Amino acid sequence: MAKPKMLFLDDRSKRIHAALKQYQYSGLYDVTIVATVVECLRFLSSEDWTFVSLDHDLGGEEFVDPSSKTCGMEIVRYLELGWPSGKQKPNFIVHSSNAFAGENMANRLRKMGFYAHWERFEYV
């Protein structure tokens, strides 16, 4: 039986390595790492995912303006345009250390009918 698939959006190597250790190497999930909004949208629209874990602050910056087209909020705005009928809805984890933006992303995802929550990404 295939492992559940996780799409993990982050651009910081420390978090990427921690995610691989926590999710992939532990045998829990088959993890695909993406570092940009464009990559994330390509994978999100082309495959089915059990979990999608999103960071808000990308580009090596912290507390990025949520209106930026290159932050994780852009994924949420894309999803607000509609989810394809018949396509499996993933569960979302927003792992941003930017609590305000992370909780905002999770709230907007929930309003669209996705299971979503915000959590700080814990390094294990």
PyMOL commands that set and color helices and strands:
alter all, ss='L'
color gray80, all
select helices_A, chain A and resi 13-24+37-46+73-79+99-111
alter helices_A, ss='H'
color red, helices_A
select strands_A, chain A and resi 5-9+30-34+51-54+91-94+116-118
alter strands_A, ss='S'
color yellow, strands_A
deselect
rebuild
show_as cartoon
